[in-house]
Amino acid sequence: MRARLPADPRRSVTLRGAMTTMTLATALVGASAAVTRSLEVAIGTLSAPGFAAKAVRLELDGEGLARATLRIGELEALARRWRNLTVKCPALRLEGWVVACDSARLEAPSPYPIAFSYDLATGAAHVVVTPGAGERWSVEVTGERPRRAVLTLTAARLARLADLVGELPVKVSAGIADGALHADIAESGTVRVEGQATLRELAFADAAGSHAGEGIGGDVALQARAERDAWRWHVDAAWRAGEIYWHPVYAKAGYRLVADGALTPGTLEVEQAILSADDLGEMRASASWDRAGARLVRARVETGELAAAPLYARFLKPVLGDSAFGELRTEGRLRASASWEGGRLAAGELLLDDVSVEDTRGRFALFGVHAALPWRAGAHSEGRIGMSGAEVQRLPIGAVGAVLTIGPDDVRAERLTIPVLSGLMTLSDLRIRNAPEGIAWQVRGELSPVPLDVLLAHLGLPAMQGTVSGEIPLLRYERSTLQVDGQLVIRVFDGIVTATELVIDQPLGLAPRLQTHLDARALDLERITRTFAFGYVTGRVDARVTGLVLSNWIPVEFDARLESSPGDYPKRISQAAVKSISALGGPDATAALQRTFLHFFETFGYSKLGISCRLQNDVCQMGGIEDRRQGFVLVRGGGVPALTVVGYNREVAWTELVTRLKRVTDANVKPTIE
């Protein structure tokens, strides 16, 4: 005989109502077990806050109706939905008002052993799930007033989270949790929740590999209280072990978060959150989040005193990557604050206290930086910045200070004086702005005379006499490119050098690229050659370099020509200089010179000298002031005694030519001395 208790499909009952249905079913079982082979109870829908089970049906059969099957058409909990769940109990126990089963099993994509008991009289319940060896998930509900529900985790595998809450942004592959969560429900409806958990060896990753964590361990404690439609909550979490890469930031353990707030149907309020790191410092924040509109209403973040070195290592270095700022040594302290209104940044401030930054590759450094940089949306603020010194490509720079006008989209300084060696670099009309492609800036300037020998010594180049001074018409930087508008004028060797169409791509990057045209007029040869082992030459020269391209500051392409300047002036060349020029032809040419009567003279007259080189594909096409059938003239004789130097090798590898100039020797070129 089979009995049925149909349910109205439109009926939805609470858990308390379900208990009444179960009581009726139990009574029927007790009254007709001898004559009834099976019993079906159509319960319908069970609901509670945060929980709903639809199309619930209980089936009892077997000897004494001891075999039970609970079928659930649809279950909603933890913001997750499951369909067609079945729980089977081979030996259901009915002891008074208690329904229990010690060996039930959830028939689902991931089946789990379940033990449960339910007191129909008091509503007390106990459910234990043991999905793995030593692993235990249990829920216990007491029937007294106030009611208490306790969730306990023992060696719970966190990889099962996907079964409980669905797909996550990352896949949890390992991790163990131990803890307990207590919920007390008063007759007034007030709910209090308190819990703590310890995590060990948590590991996760996403398919792209841009988010991952390993060996994560820590503790989290939660307290919450529900009153009417609002939850008041407090969280205290400590990250004690492991590491996380969340592109582009890499971080190790050593953080603690303490936060308080409220959760309502419309908003999430973070009234105060304090994030602290062992060696970094702490940050305080508050925020309001519109849950319905999924938008930030307001927020404020304020740091305490932060250490610059760990801040750079943990957060900035991974972001900067292979840029010019990807390998820095930092020290000092800083503070920062920011606030948002209506989802937009409204104000911010950065305070630097004795901060130093040094590129480990030696390209630049800033020392002892102090700054107060406030920013306001829709308004202008006054800021200040200063530093005790700096270096750019080993060139020392003295103390600098400036008053800044900080606007919503740019920063301006009317005048900035920078000590460079014994001279001054004066900058004017400095403007730094936030462009769609990134930070952009522009400036004008001029350099007062700087001793050339001191400048070159700091750059690691051979010393030369004279001074360097110059004018910068307009220097612009945007889209990672530095460009000079107009002519860059440099006064050196008693002459003038101008650079036009000067462009530098990635000036502080790993492989900067420079392009320009150079034009030099009336450079004093005596000043140029006075301190070189090259020899002594009097006179003046003009030079023209078109299409100059440097990659990582090494020439890769140009068309250059140097020759005597027009005009009447003394033109003498020493025997040492003749030997140096002759050495371009190798030791045989120098020996030939020594065998002539010319070695009795210290200097010789010349009427004109010059050399040209067109560099392409690491090969220099050589030339002089005029061509001959079998060569080209480098020096044309003039006066008494006079000489002429002729070169014959028109193609020379650039690297080889540089080596020749350094060693002042080469056996390939065969100059003729007449």
Buried (B, 14 or more C-beta within 10 A) or exposed (E): EEBEBEBEEEEEBEBEBBBEBBBEBBEBBEEEBEEBEBBBBBBBBBBEEEEBBBBBBBBBBEEBBBBBBBBBBBBBBEEEEBEEBBBBBBBBEBEEBBBBBBEBBBBEEEEBBBBBBBBBEBBBBBBBBBBEEEBBBBBBBBEEEBBBBBBBBBBBBBBBBEBEEEEEEBBBBBBBBBBBBBBBBEEEEEBBBBBBBBBBBBBBBBEEEEBBBBBBBBBBBBBBBBEEEBBBBBBBBBBBBBBBBBEEEBBBBBBBBBBBBBBEEEBBBBBEBBBBBEEBBBBBBBBBBBEEEEEBBBBBBBBEEBBBBBBBBBBBBBEBEEEBBBBBEBBBBBBBBBBBBEEEEBBBBBBBBBBBBBBEEEBBBBBBBBBBBBBBEEEEBEBEBBBBBBBBEEBEBBBBEBBBBBBEEBBBBEEBBBBBBEBBBBBBBBBBBEEEEEEBBBBBBBBBBBBBBBBBBBEEEEBBBBBBBBBBEBBBBBEBBBBBBBBBBBBBBBBBBBBBBBBBBBBBBEEBBBBBBBBBBBBBBBBBBBEBEBBBBBBBBBBBBBBBBBEEEEBBBBBBBBBBBEEEEEBBBBBBBBBBBBBBBBEEBBEBBEEEEBEEEEBBBBBBBBBBBBBEEEBBEBBBBEEEEEBBBBBBBBBEEBBBBBBBBEEBEBEBBBEBBEEBBBEEBBBBBE
